[in-house]
Amino acid sequence: MPAALWIAHVDVTDAEAYGRYAAIATEAIAEHGGVFLARAGRYRQMEGRDRPRNVVARFPSFDAAVACYESPRYQQALAHARGAADRDLVIVEEAGD
């Protein structure tokens, strides 16, 4: 079963509230087998809309990634992100070998 990635592009507008989101989201992601591959590190925007925070998390499967997003714990985290950031998030299944 292929792994899946969460790819998020974020522009934080309220650092305090977004910090609360990040703390809870980190726990929810770990509870669903997710690990961070990139988290607000160095980047260079090559095309499209620039957002200064970019995050990539890998999950063991597409279903695990979706389950994490839909989980009560992540939804609790997301309540802190609403109004604290402009975000785009996509879940992408990795290509099989």
Sequence and secondary structure as in RCSB ss.txt:
>XXXX:A:sequence
MPAALWIAHVDVTDAEAYGRYAAIATEAIAEHGGVFLARAGRYRQMEGRDRPRNVVARFPSFDAAVACYESPRYQ
QALAHARGAADRDLVIVEEAGD
>XXXX:A:secstr
   EEEEEEEEES HHHHHHHHHHHHHHHHHTT EEEEES      SS   SEEEEEEESSHHHHHHHHHSHHHH
HHHHHHTTTEEEEEEEEE    
